[in-house]
Amino acid sequence: MQPVAITDQTRPFDPAGAAPKRDDDAKTLDIGSASVQIKVSGPQAGGCFSLIEYRIAPRTLVAPLHRHTWEDEHSYVLEGQLAAVIGEEVIYADAGGLLFKPRRLWHTVWNPDEAPCRILEIISPGGFERFFEELASVLQRPAGHGARRGELGERYSVDSDFDSVRRLCVEHGLRHPPLEPG
């Protein structure tokens, strides 16, 4: 299996090409634990970054603990509250707050509140938005999606600790729809 070369798409940045898509123009993806809209793709931003909007349902864990080899993530809270494990720390951010999740550091995020949460995330370098496109496709075919999620992680150089999901859900009173039946 060939790893995805995120940085191969780097070219001079064209600000006109990176104009964010309006909600009705952006593709919305269901990744089970959140809806994701790709506002600016890596190619639009010359490979420098991707801009993603997440809508996270109340009391929902977005992903297992994981770490990226190549990408840094900056999550800006637009609405509601976001919680995160970053390294060994649990951090909370309200609307207007910013969380930084550096590459190679274990992290995950969740909505700890009873109200919806909306965040904008800058992922740099760009290109990782393709992971979400592939994950949404994998989750539409439930049979064997665990193995396919692992393969996806390998291709995008993301290590995931799937055993962390149950522990985090119990510890923080959360749910994680991709692992729930039906």
Backbone as a chain_set.jsonl record, in Angstrom:
{"seq": "MQPVAITDQTRPFDPAGAAPKRDDDAKTLDIGSASVQIKVSGPQAGGCFSLIEYRIAPRTLVAPLHRHTWEDEHSYVLEGQLAAVIGEEVIYADAGGLLFKPRRLWHTVWNPDEAPCRILEIISPGGFERFFEELASVLQRPAGHGARRGELGERYSVDSDFDSVRRLCVEHGLRHPPLEPG", "coords": {"N": [[0.847, -1.169, 0.0], [0.632, 2.149, -0.904], [1.777, 5.079, 0.681], [-0.02, 8.179, 1.043], [1.098, 11.034, -0.518], [1.182, 13.864, 0.91], [2.548, 16.334, 0.722], [3.322, 16.515, -1.941], [1.715, 18.078, -3.513], [2.37, 20.729, -3.249], [2.57, 24.02, -4.347], [3.053, 27.339, -5.741], [1.294, 29.663, -3.686], [-1.961, 30.777, -4.318], [-3.939, 33.297, -3.558], [-6.471, 33.939, -4.596], [-7.465, 31.51, -5.45], [-7.937, 30.262, -3.073], [-10.265, 31.095, -1.942], [-12.749, 30.797, 0.485], [-15.342, 28.333, 0.414], [-18.826, 28.891, 0.249], [-21.437, 27.785, 2.497], [-23.448, 26.475, 0.974], [-22.017, 25.756, -1.261], [-19.967, 24.135, -0.456], [-18.788, 20.811, -0.041], [-20.447, 18.49, 1.989], [-19.582, 16.094, 4.33], [-20.318, 13.042, 5.95], [-18.906, 11.792, 8.712], [-19.658, 10.086, 10.621], [-19.242, 10.72, 13.408], [-19.324, 13.409, 13.245], [-20.315, 16.129, 11.097], [-18.626, 17.202, 8.239], [-17.321, 19.891, 6.479], [-15.556, 20.804, 3.66], [-13.972, 23.651, 3.322], [-11.795, 25.05, 2.199], [-9.666, 23.46, 0.083], [-6.597, 21.523, 0.072], [-5.243, 21.646, -2.526], [-6.448, 24.022, -3.488], [-5.259, 25.883, -1.843], [-2.639, 25.891, -2.57], [-1.329, 23.736, -1.447], [-0.567, 24.499, 1.059], [-2.381, 24.556, 3.264], [-5.474, 23.199, 4.593], [-8.883, 24.06, 5.038], [-11.353, 23.285, 7.229], [-14.705, 22.787, 8.247], [-16.277, 21.634, 11.12], [-19.193, 20.129, 12.408], [-20.381, 19.204, 15.386], [-22.227, 16.932, 17.193], [-24.031, 17.125, 20.354], [-22.24, 15.945, 23.233], [-20.405, 14.175, 21.967], [-17.727, 12.178, 20.883], [-15.218, 12.813, 18.595], [-13.112, 11.372, 17.344], [-10.909, 8.51, 17.792], [-8.12, 8.582, 20.112], [-5.347, 9.865, 18.425], [-2.498, 10.408, 16.244], [-0.774, 12.502, 14.001], [1.623, 12.181, 11.431], [2.512, 14.141, 9.671], [0.871, 16.471, 9.772], [-0.168, 19.542, 11.323], [-2.734, 20.799, 13.444], [-5.121, 23.351, 13.896], [-7.732, 24.332, 15.82], [-10.484, 26.337, 15.797], [-13.011, 27.542, 17.777], [-16.228, 28.121, 16.837], [-18.82, 28.026, 17.759], [-20.483, 26.92, 20.692], [-18.855, 24.489, 22.803], [-15.632, 23.023, 22.928], [-13.765, 20.167, 23.714], [-10.606, 18.652, 24.43], [-8.101, 16.114, 24.341], [-4.785, 16.607, 24.5], [-1.75, 15.459, 24.104], [-0.986, 14.721, 27.332], [-2.826, 16.306, 28.551], [-6.131, 17.516, 29.355], [-8.139, 19.771, 27.759], [-10.271, 22.6, 27.528], [-12.241, 24.622, 25.364], [-14.094, 27.505, 24.708], [-16.492, 29.255, 22.56], [-14.71, 31.265, 20.332], [-12.285, 30.442, 21.265], [-9.078, 28.843, 20.723], [-7.487, 25.863, 19.814], [-4.423, 24.139, 19.62], [-3.062, 21.442, 17.945], [-0.31, 19.761, 17.678], [1.66, 18.052, 15.187], [2.571, 14.602, 15.505], [1.824, 14.341, 18.184], [-0.251, 12.746, 20.491], [-3.759, 13.062, 20.313], [-7.231, 14.066, 20.597], [-10.626, 15.177, 20.012], [-13.757, 16.425, 21.39], [-17.274, 17.139, 21.807], [-18.26, 18.439, 24.725], [-20.631, 19.304, 25.71], [-24.218, 19.935, 26.044], [-25.225, 21.291, 23.947], [-24.954, 21.898, 20.375], [-21.732, 21.925, 18.697], [-19.52, 23.891, 16.805], [-16.734, 24.104, 14.757], [-13.895, 25.628, 13.138], [-11.245, 24.29, 11.362], [-7.854, 24.507, 10.725], [-5.68, 22.754, 8.818], [-2.405, 21.895, 8.404], [0.395, 20.755, 6.509], [-1.727, 21.206, 3.567], [-4.13, 18.858, 2.152], [-4.906, 16.733, 3.735], [-7.623, 16.694, 3.885], [-8.594, 14.863, 2.085], [-8.517, 12.468, 3.454], [-10.857, 12.595, 5.023], [-12.805, 12.475, 3.029], [-12.393, 9.881, 2.062], [-12.808, 8.423, 4.445], [-15.54, 8.937, 4.978], [-16.656, 7.539, 2.863], [-15.812, 4.905, 3.465], [-17.206, 4.47, 5.872], [-19.794, 4.287, 4.983], [-20.092, 1.723, 4.183], [-20.6, -0.555, 6.297], [-19.715, -3.218, 6.955], [-16.799, -4.674, 8.0], [-15.514, -2.233, 8.336], [-13.69, -1.466, 10.285], [-11.141, -2.614, 9.737], [-10.651, -1.379, 7.287], [-10.542, 1.279, 8.109], [-8.188, 1.225, 9.554], [-6.347, 0.714, 7.462], [-6.654, 3.07, 6.034], [-5.64, 4.919, 7.873], [-2.953, 4.11, 7.838], [-2.224, 4.783, 5.193], [-2.427, 7.571, 5.279], [-0.586, 8.198, 7.167], [-1.329, 8.215, 9.935], [-1.532, 7.354, 13.243], [-3.731, 5.472, 15.21], [-5.44, 4.995, 18.293], [-7.618, 2.855, 18.873], [-8.626, 1.556, 21.069], [-8.9, 3.545, 22.926], [-11.349, 4.768, 22.653], [-13.676, 3.661, 24.014], [-12.865, 4.041, 26.7], [-12.555, 6.889, 26.837], [-15.186, 7.656, 26.234], [-16.63, 6.611, 28.426], [-15.315, 7.895, 30.574], [-15.899, 10.625, 30.075], [-18.595, 10.769, 29.582], [-19.608, 10.359, 26.914], [-20.561, 9.677, 23.469], [-19.759, 7.678, 20.579], [-20.541, 7.561, 17.522], [-19.514, 6.081, 15.122], [-18.737, 3.615, 16.172], [-20.978, 2.553, 17.253], [-23.75, 0.254, 17.248], [-25.798, -0.3, 14.308]], "CA": [[0.0, 0.0, 0.0], [1.441, 3.35, -1.047], [1.318, 6.215, 1.485], [-0.426, 9.366, 0.311], [2.11, 12.083, -0.411], [0.469, 15.115, 1.146], [3.315, 17.504, 0.321], [3.59, 16.526, -3.37], [0.869, 19.033, -4.21], [2.777, 22.091, -2.929], [2.881, 24.904, -5.457], [2.881, 28.708, -5.243], [-0.012, 29.966, -3.126], [-2.786, 31.73, -5.061], [-5.023, 33.668, -2.651], [-7.774, 33.919, -5.275], [-7.913, 30.119, -5.496], [-8.232, 29.778, -1.724], [-11.486, 31.716, -1.411], [-13.567, 29.77, 1.141], [-16.631, 28.01, -0.189], [-20.002, 29.141, 1.087], [-22.047, 26.539, 2.967], [-24.182, 25.769, -0.082], [-21.072, 25.307, -2.28], [-18.987, 23.205, 0.128], [-19.216, 19.422, 0.086], [-20.61, 18.051, 3.374], [-19.287, 14.675, 4.498], [-20.713, 12.449, 7.23], [-17.868, 10.873, 9.188], [-20.245, 9.327, 11.718], [-19.196, 11.453, 14.673], [-19.446, 14.839, 12.935], [-20.388, 16.444, 9.675], [-17.416, 17.911, 7.871], [-17.376, 20.631, 5.222], [-14.248, 21.257, 3.182], [-14.131, 25.05, 2.909], [-10.667, 25.303, 1.304], [-8.896, 22.221, -0.043], [-5.155, 21.686, -0.061], [-4.876, 22.183, -3.843], [-6.872, 25.427, -3.605], [-4.343, 26.708, -1.042], [-1.273, 25.633, -2.992], [-0.739, 22.709, -0.591], [-0.163, 25.078, 2.351], [-3.321, 24.228, 4.332], [-6.882, 22.909, 4.298], [-9.777, 24.669, 6.021], [-12.467, 22.352, 7.398], [-15.672, 23.105, 9.297], [-16.895, 20.473, 11.753], [-20.387, 20.296, 13.24], [-20.294, 18.059, 16.292], [-23.432, 16.787, 18.016], [-23.772, 17.146, 21.796], [-21.642, 14.823, 23.964], [-19.898, 13.244, 20.96], [-16.292, 12.04, 20.639], [-15.028, 12.865, 17.143], [-12.179, 10.352, 16.841], [-10.06, 7.921, 18.83], [-6.818, 9.228, 20.236], [-4.557, 9.629, 17.223], [-1.415, 11.362, 15.997], [-0.411, 12.672, 12.597], [3.056, 12.283, 11.166], [2.853, 15.313, 8.866], [-0.023, 17.623, 9.866], [-0.536, 20.286, 12.519], [-4.137, 21.208, 13.379], [-5.548, 24.476, 14.725], [-9.196, 24.29, 15.883], [-11.08, 27.573, 16.298], [-14.394, 27.249, 18.156], [-17.186, 29.116, 16.363], [-20.073, 27.933, 18.523], [-20.48, 25.831, 21.658], [-17.635, 24.214, 23.546], [-14.832, 21.911, 22.429], [-12.805, 19.616, 24.664], [-9.564, 17.898, 23.737], [-6.911, 15.568, 24.971], [-3.602, 16.939, 23.701], [-0.7, 14.866, 24.937], [-1.543, 14.211, 28.589], [-3.723, 17.319, 29.11], [-7.499, 17.722, 28.887], [-8.277, 21.214, 27.587], [-11.599, 23.028, 27.078], [-12.272, 25.925, 24.698], [-15.419, 28.028, 24.373], [-16.535, 30.032, 21.325], [-13.628, 32.244, 20.279], [-11.042, 29.798, 21.704], [-8.271, 28.158, 19.717], [-6.674, 24.745, 20.297], [-3.369, 23.714, 18.699], [-2.71, 20.03, 18.063], [0.869, 19.594, 16.831], [1.961, 16.729, 14.612], [3.258, 13.592, 16.32], [1.353, 14.346, 19.569], [-1.551, 12.092, 20.609], [-4.834, 14.012, 20.598], [-8.58, 13.878, 20.083], [-11.537, 16.246, 20.434], [-15.155, 16.055, 21.556], [-18.203, 18.155, 22.279], [-18.609, 18.021, 26.08], [-21.812, 20.054, 26.111], [-25.536, 19.496, 25.574], [-25.529, 22.091, 22.753], [-24.043, 21.592, 19.266], [-20.442, 22.609, 18.623], [-19.062, 24.126, 15.437], [-15.353, 24.591, 14.748], [-13.114, 25.706, 11.902], [-9.929, 23.71, 11.612], [-6.814, 24.665, 9.712], [-4.772, 21.604, 8.831], [-1.282, 22.218, 7.533], [0.075, 21.228, 5.165], [-3.014, 20.795, 3.001], [-4.242, 17.538, 1.537], [-5.496, 15.747, 4.639], [-9.075, 16.645, 3.678], [-8.899, 13.633, 1.327], [-8.771, 11.437, 4.454], [-12.273, 12.663, 5.393], [-13.582, 11.983, 1.886], [-12.278, 8.423, 2.053], [-13.433, 7.895, 5.66], [-16.991, 8.979, 4.777], [-16.971, 6.429, 1.951], [-15.609, 3.66, 4.223], [-18.263, 4.321, 6.882], [-21.061, 3.962, 4.32], [-20.108, 0.266, 4.049], [-20.224, -0.929, 7.658], [-19.045, -4.514, 7.125], [-15.336, -4.644, 7.931], [-14.96, -0.885, 8.26], [-12.568, -1.333, 11.219], [-9.9, -2.911, 9.018], [-10.454, -0.34, 6.266], [-10.114, 2.505, 8.802], [-6.773, 1.037, 9.848], [-5.615, 0.902, 6.205], [-6.715, 4.5, 5.737], [-4.66, 5.536, 8.761], [-1.609, 3.809, 7.328], [-1.987, 5.569, 3.977], [-2.284, 8.987, 5.605], [0.409, 8.303, 8.244], [-2.005, 8.551, 11.19], [-1.653, 6.249, 14.194], [-4.949, 5.61, 16.027], [-5.609, 4.106, 19.44], [-9.054, 2.564, 18.882], [-9.002, 1.15, 22.429], [-9.154, 4.743, 23.736], [-12.719, 5.257, 22.451], [-14.559, 3.269, 25.123], [-12.391, 4.701, 27.915], [-12.898, 8.311, 26.77], [-16.648, 7.785, 26.294], [-17.048, 6.374, 29.807], [-14.724, 8.952, 31.412], [-16.455, 11.957, 29.827], [-20.026, 10.681, 29.288], [-19.749, 10.637, 25.492], [-20.875, 8.618, 22.511], [-18.939, 7.697, 19.374], [-21.418, 6.833, 16.575], [-18.957, 5.056, 14.217], [-18.579, 2.312, 16.825], [-22.267, 2.112, 17.803], [-24.472, -0.606, 16.304], [-26.91, 0.157, 13.509]], "C": [[0.894, 1.234, 0.0], [0.908, 4.476, -0.161], [0.933, 7.391, 0.593], [0.62, 10.44, 0.551], [1.409, 13.425, -0.307], [1.232, 16.29, 0.545], [3.627, 17.547, -1.167], [2.787, 17.588, -4.103], [1.282, 20.483, -3.97], [3.154, 22.837, -4.199], [2.691, 26.33, -4.95], [1.443, 28.972, -4.808], [-0.712, 31.027, -3.962], [-3.971, 32.105, -4.19], [-6.397, 33.637, -3.304], [-8.332, 32.502, -5.313], [-8.323, 29.579, -4.148], [-9.47, 30.433, -1.126], [-12.358, 30.633, -0.786], [-14.888, 29.57, 0.421], [-17.742, 28.368, 0.786], [-20.616, 27.804, 1.448], [-22.732, 25.771, 1.855], [-23.271, 25.279, -1.208], [-20.112, 24.239, -1.776], [-19.599, 21.813, 0.24], [-19.298, 19.061, 1.56], [-20.434, 16.544, 3.43], [-19.745, 14.225, 5.873], [-19.628, 11.463, 7.636], [-18.339, 10.139, 10.441], [-20.325, 10.103, 13.012], [-19.339, 12.959, 14.479], [-19.774, 14.979, 11.45], [-19.225, 17.38, 9.387], [-17.656, 18.605, 6.54], [-15.974, 21.1, 4.872], [-14.443, 22.644, 2.597], [-13.043, 25.462, 1.924], [-9.857, 24.014, 1.266], [-7.407, 22.535, -0.154], [-4.752, 22.233, -1.427], [-5.3, 23.643, -4.036], [-5.895, 26.356, -2.909], [-2.882, 26.42, -1.383], [-0.553, 24.611, -2.13], [-0.379, 23.203, 0.799], [-1.06, 24.646, 3.497], [-4.634, 23.752, 3.738], [-7.686, 23.599, 5.385], [-11.057, 23.841, 6.054], [-13.4, 22.889, 8.478], [-16.272, 21.804, 9.794], [-18.153, 20.933, 12.479], [-20.483, 19.023, 14.07], [-21.523, 18.052, 17.191], [-23.06, 16.81, 19.499], [-23.189, 15.821, 22.309], [-21.083, 13.733, 23.022], [-18.38, 13.334, 20.839], [-16.084, 11.976, 19.128], [-14.174, 11.715, 16.632], [-11.478, 9.685, 18.016], [-8.822, 8.797, 19.024], [-6.005, 8.873, 18.999], [-3.445, 10.67, 17.136], [-1.059, 11.327, 14.517], [1.105, 12.754, 12.474], [3.392, 13.634, 10.552], [2.052, 16.574, 9.174], [-0.099, 18.21, 11.273], [-1.993, 20.706, 12.338], [-4.39, 22.34, 14.364], [-7.067, 24.493, 14.683], [-9.708, 25.556, 16.552], [-12.561, 27.315, 16.557], [-15.287, 28.407, 17.735], [-18.407, 29.194, 17.268], [-19.973, 26.751, 19.47], [-19.158, 25.71, 22.38], [-16.956, 22.997, 22.949], [-13.897, 21.475, 23.543], [-11.797, 18.787, 23.875], [-8.636, 17.253, 24.742], [-5.793, 15.909, 24.007], [-2.409, 16.52, 24.538], [-1.352, 14.259, 26.162], [-2.591, 15.146, 29.186], [-5.121, 17.251, 28.511], [-7.721, 19.222, 28.899], [-9.683, 21.507, 27.068], [-11.475, 24.402, 26.429], [-13.717, 26.279, 24.376], [-15.342, 28.772, 23.042], [-15.49, 31.14, 21.391], [-12.291, 31.67, 20.703], [-10.363, 29.048, 20.574], [-7.459, 27.058, 20.389], [-5.662, 24.376, 19.214], [-3.013, 22.272, 18.988], [-1.527, 19.77, 17.125], [1.035, 18.167, 16.319], [2.74, 15.887, 15.61], [2.858, 13.596, 17.8], [-0.049, 13.724, 19.604], [-2.61, 13.127, 20.989], [-6.174, 13.466, 20.104], [-9.429, 15.028, 20.586], [-12.945, 15.691, 20.595], [-15.971, 17.271, 21.95], [-18.658, 17.711, 23.667], [-19.974, 18.534, 26.541], [-23.101, 19.42, 25.575], [-25.976, 20.278, 24.341], [-24.569, 21.689, 21.635], [-22.76, 22.423, 19.34], [-20.069, 22.74, 17.146], [-17.652, 24.698, 15.514], [-14.862, 24.742, 13.309], [-11.74, 25.167, 12.227], [-9.029, 23.972, 10.417], [-5.873, 23.488, 9.892], [-3.632, 21.948, 7.879], [-0.188, 21.157, 7.644], [-1.28, 20.718, 4.704], [-2.963, 19.394, 2.425], [-4.931, 16.523, 2.418], [-7.015, 15.684, 4.509], [-9.491, 15.415, 2.876], [-9.157, 12.457, 2.276], [-10.261, 11.406, 4.801], [-13.166, 12.161, 4.262], [-13.563, 10.456, 1.853], [-12.946, 7.793, 3.274], [-14.951, 7.874, 5.516], [-17.426, 7.832, 3.879], [-16.861, 5.085, 2.672], [-16.767, 3.426, 5.189], [-19.634, 4.043, 6.272], [-21.21, 2.465, 4.107], [-19.663, -0.337, 5.362], [-19.449, -2.241, 7.799], [-17.539, -4.356, 6.946], [-14.735, -3.257, 7.93], [-13.803, -0.665, 9.234], [-11.232, -1.564, 10.528], [-9.609, -1.832, 7.981], [-10.044, 0.985, 6.902], [-8.635, 2.416, 9.151], [-5.905, 1.249, 8.615], [-5.555, 2.377, 5.824], [-5.696, 5.257, 6.602], [-3.24, 5.313, 8.292], [-1.283, 4.677, 6.122], [-1.747, 7.04, 4.271], [-1.326, 9.226, 6.778], [-0.195, 8.821, 9.544], [-2.078, 7.288, 12.026], [-2.903, 6.503, 15.021], [-4.96, 4.58, 17.133], [-7.108, 3.839, 19.593], [-9.534, 2.115, 20.264], [-9.323, 2.349, 23.32], [-10.615, 5.189, 23.682], [-13.616, 4.92, 23.641], [-14.175, 3.979, 26.422], [-12.787, 6.181, 27.932], [-14.411, 8.526, 26.87], [-17.158, 7.597, 27.724], [-16.577, 7.518, 30.704], [-15.452, 10.286, 31.297], [-17.948, 11.936, 29.467], [-20.365, 10.972, 27.836], [-20.268, 9.443, 24.721], [-19.951, 8.771, 21.316], [-19.678, 6.887, 18.306], [-20.746, 5.841, 15.631], [-18.79, 3.687, 14.851], [-19.88, 1.798, 17.433], [-22.987, 1.251, 16.782], [-25.556, 0.161, 15.569], [-26.926, 1.547, 13.143]], "O": [[1.808, 1.343, 0.817], [-0.277, 4.804, -0.231], [1.498, 7.571, -0.486], [0.983, 10.719, 1.694], [1.081, 14.046, -1.318], [0.625, 17.158, -0.081], [4.163, 18.554, -1.629], [3.149, 17.965, -5.218], [0.602, 21.391, -4.448], [3.944, 22.359, -5.013], [2.213, 26.517, -3.832], [0.495, 28.559, -5.476], [-0.122, 32.06, -4.28], [-4.92, 31.328, -4.081], [-7.389, 33.339, -2.639], [-9.545, 32.313, -5.218], [-8.988, 28.546, -4.072], [-9.698, 30.332, 0.08], [-12.679, 29.647, -1.45], [-15.474, 30.512, -0.112], [-17.613, 28.171, 1.995], [-20.353, 26.799, 0.789], [-22.619, 24.547, 1.788], [-23.699, 24.469, -2.03], [-19.51, 23.517, -2.571], [-20.774, 21.66, 0.571], [-18.349, 19.289, 2.309], [-21.062, 15.807, 2.669], [-19.577, 14.95, 6.855], [-19.444, 10.429, 6.993], [-17.53, 9.636, 11.221], [-21.378, 10.138, 13.649], [-19.461, 13.701, 15.454], [-19.54, 14.067, 10.657], [-18.888, 18.241, 10.2], [-18.134, 17.989, 5.587], [-15.292, 21.718, 5.689], [-15.006, 22.8, 1.513], [-13.319, 26.139, 0.933], [-9.411, 23.53, 2.306], [-7.014, 23.667, -0.438], [-3.989, 23.196, -1.49], [-4.587, 24.414, -4.678], [-5.716, 27.497, -3.335], [-1.991, 26.679, -0.574], [0.677, 24.598, -2.073], [0.069, 22.419, 1.635], [-0.569, 24.392, 4.597], [-4.876, 23.885, 2.538], [-7.229, 23.715, 6.522], [-11.755, 23.71, 5.049], [-12.942, 23.389, 9.506], [-16.72, 20.972, 9.005], [-18.17, 22.0, 13.093], [-20.642, 17.923, 13.542], [-21.821, 19.038, 17.864], [-21.913, 16.547, 19.86], [-23.588, 14.737, 21.883], [-21.267, 12.538, 23.256], [-17.818, 14.422, 20.71], [-16.715, 11.162, 18.454], [-14.481, 11.138, 15.589], [-11.454, 10.235, 19.118], [-8.521, 9.651, 18.189], [-5.978, 7.717, 18.576], [-3.448, 11.671, 17.852], [-1.046, 10.274, 13.879], [1.777, 13.336, 13.325], [4.431, 14.217, 10.864], [2.52, 17.669, 8.859], [-0.096, 17.488, 12.271], [-2.438, 20.941, 11.214], [-3.939, 22.302, 15.509], [-7.643, 24.655, 13.607], [-9.412, 25.822, 17.717], [-13.287, 26.911, 15.648], [-15.128, 29.531, 18.211], [-18.955, 30.269, 17.512], [-19.443, 25.701, 19.106], [-18.431, 26.689, 22.55], [-17.619, 22.054, 22.517], [-13.308, 22.307, 24.233], [-12.098, 18.286, 22.792], [-8.413, 17.768, 25.838], [-5.845, 15.544, 22.832], [-2.095, 17.143, 25.552], [-2.191, 13.367, 26.036], [-3.186, 14.826, 30.215], [-5.289, 16.97, 27.324], [-7.518, 19.877, 29.922], [-10.222, 20.748, 26.262], [-10.701, 25.244, 26.885], [-14.466, 25.461, 23.842], [-14.265, 28.906, 22.461], [-15.397, 31.862, 22.384], [-11.261, 32.321, 20.531], [-11.0, 28.667, 19.592], [-6.818, 27.291, 21.413], [-6.005, 24.308, 18.034], [-2.7, 21.913, 20.123], [-1.714, 19.582, 15.923], [0.598, 17.207, 16.954], [3.473, 16.409, 16.45], [3.499, 12.914, 18.6], [-0.929, 14.125, 18.842], [-2.392, 13.96, 21.869], [-6.231, 12.534, 19.302], [-9.015, 15.771, 21.476], [-13.294, 14.652, 20.034], [-15.433, 18.295, 22.37], [-19.368, 16.712, 23.787], [-20.414, 18.223, 27.648], [-23.068, 18.497, 24.762], [-27.006, 19.955, 23.748], [-23.479, 21.189, 21.914], [-22.721, 23.483, 19.966], [-20.277, 21.823, 16.351], [-17.402, 25.657, 16.244], [-15.346, 24.075, 12.395], [-11.138, 25.533, 13.237], [-9.382, 23.701, 9.269], [-5.339, 23.257, 10.977], [-3.854, 22.253, 6.707], [0.127, 20.706, 8.745], [-1.905, 19.896, 5.375], [-1.891, 18.821, 2.235], [-5.488, 15.547, 1.915], [-7.634, 14.726, 4.973], [-10.634, 14.972, 2.983], [-9.924, 11.552, 1.947], [-10.864, 10.335, 4.868], [-14.172, 11.497, 4.512], [-14.596, 9.82, 1.641], [-13.582, 6.745, 3.159], [-15.589, 6.891, 5.893], [-18.467, 7.219, 4.119], [-17.724, 4.221, 2.508], [-17.255, 2.302, 5.31], [-20.543, 3.606, 6.977], [-22.316, 1.978, 3.875], [-18.476, -0.61, 5.542], [-18.604, -2.356, 8.687], [-17.064, -3.957, 5.882], [-13.571, -3.094, 7.566], [-13.003, 0.247, 9.025], [-10.294, -0.79, 10.717], [-8.461, -1.419, 7.813], [-9.28, 1.743, 6.303], [-7.91, 3.406, 9.056], [-4.852, 1.882, 8.696], [-4.529, 2.866, 5.349], [-4.981, 6.129, 6.109], [-2.413, 6.224, 8.343], [-0.193, 5.243, 6.035], [-0.951, 7.688, 3.591], [-1.265, 10.331, 7.317], [0.34, 9.733, 10.175], [-2.615, 6.272, 11.585], [-3.121, 7.622, 15.486], [-4.545, 3.437, 16.941], [-7.786, 4.524, 20.359], [-10.709, 2.272, 20.596], [-9.953, 2.186, 24.364], [-11.072, 5.911, 24.568], [-14.247, 5.811, 24.211], [-15.04, 4.459, 27.155], [-13.299, 6.671, 28.939], [-14.863, 9.471, 27.518], [-18.023, 8.346, 28.177], [-17.352, 8.046, 31.5], [-15.611, 10.999, 32.288], [-18.505, 12.967, 29.09], [-21.29, 11.731, 27.547], [-20.396, 8.343, 25.257], [-19.42, 9.853, 21.064], [-19.475, 5.678, 18.189], [-21.355, 4.811, 15.343], [-18.709, 2.688, 14.136], [-19.898, 0.736, 18.056], [-22.86, 1.481, 15.58], [-26.148, 1.11, 16.085], [-27.849, 1.996, 12.463]]}, "num_chains": 1, "name": "protein.A"}
